[in-house]
Amino acid sequence: MATDGDDEPTVPIVCEACDTRTRVPLSDLADQLERHNETRHAGDDVAGVEPALADRIADLVAEDMGLLDEE
């Protein structure tokens, strides 16, 4: 994640259907994705967080929750 001029992290979002990529402030992420998907894709979840970043976040969350701990 990068930061904008206000030091708020920005998140890359991607829509393969529209062939668009952009970065949005983390605080606006959910609203931006919902608005894009509502106006361009009839509400279907088409646009999303850059897949590589989404995977990394999921890994970090799973690690933090202890889901990856070997027994």
N, C-alpha and C positions, 0 to 999 in steps of 0.2 A: 504494500500500500504506500502510496506517496502522500504528500501533504500539499494543500493549497496555500495561498498566502496567509490564511488565518491559522495555520498550523493544525487544521483539522484534517485527519486522514481522508484520502480519496480512494475509492474502490473502482477498479475497472469493471464495466459491464459490457456484455456482448449480446448481440442479436444476430445469429447466423441467418435467420430468415430475411432480415432487412439488410444484411451485410453492414451492420453498424457496430462501432466500438466507441466508447466514451468513458470518462472517469467522472464520478459524482462524489460529493462529500458523503462520508459514512452516515451522517445524520439524515441525509436525504435519500439513502439507498432504497429503502422499502417503497417510499412514495414514488420515486422515479421508475422503478421496475413495474409497479402496479399501473402507473399512468401509461407507460409505453405499451404494456401488454393489453390494457383495456382499449386504448385508442387504435392500436395497430393490429391486434391479434384476437379481438373479440373476447378478451379476458383469459385466453390460454397462456400458460406460463412458458413463453417462448424465450424472452430475454432473461438473462441471469448474470450472476457474478462470473467473471472470467473463470472457466473450469479449473485451471491449474491452481488458482488462488482458493477457490471453493474447496478443492480437495485438500489443500494444505491446512486450511482452517478446520476442516472436519478432522484431520489427523491430530491437530493440536488440541482440539476439544476432547477427542477420544483419549488422548494421552493424559490430559489434565484430569479427566474423570476416572482414570485408572483402567480404562477398558482394554488397553494394550498391554497391561502387566501380564507377564508370564507367571504361571503358577508352578 
